[in-house]
Amino acid sequence: MLVTMMAVPGMAQTVTAQPDIVEWHPWKGKRVAYFGDSITDPRNSGSKKKYWGFLQDWLGITPYVYGVSGRMWNDVPRQAQKLQEEHGDSVDAILIFMGTNDYNTGIPIGEWFTERPEQVMAGIHETKHLVDRRHRYPVMCDSTYRGRINKAMDYVKRMYPRKQIVLLTPIHRAEFYANEKNWQPREDYTNLCGEYLDAYVESVKEAGNLWAVPVIDLNALCGLYPLMDEMAQYFKNAENDRLHPNDEGHRRMALTLMGQLMALPVF
């Protein structure tokens, strides 16, 4: 019996026979928008080829890239608006890769909801009647991290209710010393509001449940850990930039994304 296999780029095959290449997969030929920061920004010099470029080669994805260096979760609505202006509804999926700059800037984590007591009509095995319940409302604001995520997800899901939206957690980060006015410590230091990067990663994972969207946990899955000198080879510069992955770092991220995306429907 002939078993059809997919050749994974850069990975040695464990079978002696030459495997067939899968000619069709759910993401082939699809148009995918990428929202993000400098790691996504095609103008960032950290690497010649970004993760979305590898996915374009391997999966045949057409990329619409809107990432801008330095941007945070509060920029997602702007990036979504630009996508709509340029491509309208002609997009199949959206990947959002944000959070590392929110951490570095010290945006407070905040809360997902506010609550207030209200009365609502209810009835279980009895005539419906008014009962006292707590009612929660999503926090929609730019002053907190969770408020920003709520606001962005509400905006994007209303704009593209029929499209696949996927969240990516921020990857690990070490020192980034661009110049005297852009000096960023490692993730094992708290930020200005006393939080570690972990809290920003966990909030993205929580957002997947709250907003019914899949999350690809790049922080855990892609293996990039720049706090170790041995892993500096995946970043732009071992001495002053272990924030931005180099070509090999982006390739490693893309391999992880490819495996995860293949398990998700596009629509």
C-alpha positions in Angstrom: 0.0 0.0 0.0 1.4 3.4 -0.9 1.4 5.9 2.0 1.3 9.5 0.9 3.5 11.7 3.1 4.4 15.3 3.2 8.0 16.3 3.0 8.8 18.8 5.8 11.3 21.4 4.6 14.7 21.0 6.3 13.7 17.8 8.0 15.4 14.5 7.1 13.1 11.7 6.0 13.1 8.6 8.2 11.9 6.2 5.4 14.1 4.7 2.7 11.6 5.2 -0.1 11.1 8.6 -1.6 7.8 9.9 -0.2 5.2 11.4 -2.4 4.5 15.1 -1.8 1.1 16.1 -0.7 -0.2 18.3 -3.6 -3.2 19.6 -1.7 -3.7 20.9 1.8 -6.3 23.3 3.4 -4.0 26.3 3.2 -2.7 26.0 -0.3 -3.3 29.1 -2.4 -5.1 30.9 0.5 -4.7 34.6 1.2 -3.5 35.2 4.8 -3.1 38.5 6.5 -0.4 38.9 9.2 -0.9 41.5 11.9 2.1 42.2 14.2 5.2 44.1 15.2 8.9 44.2 14.1 9.1 40.4 14.0 6.5 40.4 11.3 7.4 43.8 9.6 9.0 43.1 6.2 11.1 46.3 6.7 12.8 45.0 9.8 16.4 44.1 9.2 16.6 41.3 11.7 16.3 38.7 8.9 16.1 38.6 5.2 13.2 36.2 5.2 10.4 36.2 7.7 8.3 33.3 8.9 5.5 34.3 6.6 7.9 34.1 3.7 8.7 30.5 4.5 5.0 29.7 4.8 4.5 31.3 1.4 7.1 29.0 -0.1 6.1 25.8 1.7 2.3 26.1 1.7 1.6 28.4 -1.3 0.1 31.0 0.9 -0.4 34.5 -0.5 0.7 36.9 2.4 -0.8 40.3 3.2 1.6 41.7 5.7 0.7 44.6 8.0 3.1 44.3 10.9 4.9 47.5 11.9 7.9 47.7 14.2 7.1 48.9 17.7 3.4 48.3 17.4 1.2 46.8 20.2 -2.2 45.2 20.5 -3.9 48.6 20.3 -2.7 48.8 16.6 -4.6 45.7 15.5 -7.8 47.6 14.6 -5.7 50.0 12.4 -4.0 47.1 10.7 -7.4 45.4 10.2 -8.8 48.6 8.7 -5.9 48.8 6.3 -6.4 45.2 5.2 -10.1 45.9 4.5 -9.2 49.1 2.5 -6.7 47.2 0.4 -8.4 43.8 0.0 -11.9 44.0 1.3 -13.3 40.6 2.0 -10.7 38.9 -0.3 -8.8 37.3 2.6 -9.1 33.7 3.9 -7.4 33.9 7.3 -5.8 36.4 9.7 -2.8 35.6 12.0 -2.2 38.1 14.9 1.3 38.0 16.5 1.4 40.7 19.1 2.4 41.3 22.7 6.1 41.7 23.2 6.0 45.5 22.9 3.1 45.7 25.3 5.3 43.9 27.8 8.3 46.0 27.1 6.3 49.3 27.4 4.8 48.2 30.7 1.1 48.2 29.7 -0.8 46.9 32.8 -2.4 43.5 32.3 -5.8 44.7 33.6 -9.0 42.6 33.7 -11.1 40.9 31.0 -14.4 42.0 32.4 -16.3 44.3 34.7 -19.3 43.0 36.6 -22.5 44.5 38.0 -25.6 42.9 39.6 -28.7 42.9 37.3 -32.0 41.2 37.0 -32.7 38.8 34.2 -35.7 36.6 33.3 -35.2 32.9 34.0 -37.1 29.8 34.8 -36.1 26.1 35.2 -39.1 23.8 35.8 -41.1 26.9 36.8 -42.7 29.9 35.3 -40.1 32.4 34.1 -39.5 35.3 36.5 -36.9 37.9 37.3 -33.9 36.7 39.2 -30.8 38.5 40.5 -27.6 37.6 38.7 -24.1 39.1 38.1 -23.6 40.3 34.5 -20.1 40.7 33.1 -19.1 43.1 30.4 -15.8 42.9 28.4 -13.4 45.7 29.2 -12.8 47.6 26.0 -9.9 50.1 26.4 -6.4 51.0 25.3 -5.0 51.5 28.8 -4.7 47.8 29.7 -3.4 44.7 27.8 -6.6 42.7 28.2 -8.7 45.7 27.3 -6.6 46.1 24.1 -7.1 42.4 23.2 -10.8 42.6 23.9 -11.1 45.7 21.8 -9.0 44.3 18.9 -10.8 40.9 18.9 -14.3 42.6 19.0 -13.2 44.8 16.0 -11.7 42.0 13.9 -14.4 39.4 14.5 -17.1 41.8 13.6 -15.2 42.9 10.5 -14.4 39.3 9.4 -17.0 37.0 11.0 -16.6 34.3 8.4 -12.8 34.2 8.4 -10.3 32.1 10.4 -8.5 34.2 13.0 -5.5 32.7 14.8 -3.6 34.2 17.7 0.2 33.6 18.2 1.8 34.0 21.6 4.9 36.2 21.9 8.1 34.3 21.7 10.8 34.4 24.4 13.0 37.5 24.4 16.4 38.4 25.8 18.3 41.7 25.6 17.9 44.3 22.8 20.3 47.2 22.9 19.5 49.3 19.8 20.8 52.6 21.2 20.8 54.7 24.4 17.2 55.5 23.9 16.1 52.0 23.1 17.6 49.7 25.7 15.4 46.7 26.5 16.2 44.2 29.3 15.6 40.4 29.2 12.3 38.7 30.0 13.6 37.5 33.4 13.3 41.1 34.6 9.9 42.6 35.4 8.7 45.5 33.3 7.7 48.9 34.4 4.4 47.7 35.9 6.0 44.8 37.7 5.0 42.0 35.3 7.0 39.3 33.6 6.5 38.3 30.0 4.7 35.2 31.1 1.6 37.2 32.1 1.3 38.6 28.5 1.7 35.2 27.0 -0.9 33.7 29.3 -3.4 36.5 28.4 -3.1 35.6 24.7 -3.9 32.0 25.5 -6.8 33.0 27.7 -8.1 35.2 24.8 -8.4 32.1 22.6 -11.1 30.7 25.0 -12.8 34.0 25.6 -13.1 34.9 21.9 -13.4 31.4 20.4 -10.3 31.5 18.3 -7.4 29.0 18.0 -4.1 29.9 19.6 -0.7 28.7 18.4 1.6 28.9 21.4 4.9 29.9 19.7 6.3 30.8 23.1 6.3 27.1 24.1 6.4 25.3 20.7 9.0 26.9 18.5 11.9 26.2 20.8 13.5 29.6 20.6 15.0 30.5 24.1 17.5 33.4 23.7 18.3 33.5 27.4 20.7 30.7 26.7 23.9 31.6 24.8 23.6 28.4 22.9 20.3 29.7 21.3 21.8 33.0 20.3 22.5 31.5 16.9 18.8 32.0 16.1 18.8 35.7 16.7 20.1 38.8 14.9 23.1 39.5 17.2 24.3 37.6 20.2 25.6 40.7 21.8 22.9 43.3 21.4 19.8 41.7 19.7 18.3 38.5 21.1 14.8 39.9 20.4 14.6 39.6 16.7 15.0 36.1 15.1 17.4 35.8 12.2 16.6 33.8 9.0 17.2 30.5 10.9 15.0 31.7 13.8 12.2 32.6 11.4 12.6 29.3 9.6 12.2 27.5 12.9 9.1 29.5 13.8 7.7 28.8 10.4 8.2 25.0 10.8 6.2 25.2 14.0 3.5 27.3 12.4 3.2 25.0 9.4 2.6 21.9 11.6 0.0 23.7 13.6 -1.8 25.4 10.7 -2.2 22.1 8.9 -4.5 21.0 11.8 -6.7 24.0 11.4 -9.5 24.7 8.9 -8.9 27.9 6.9 -12.5 29.0 7.1 
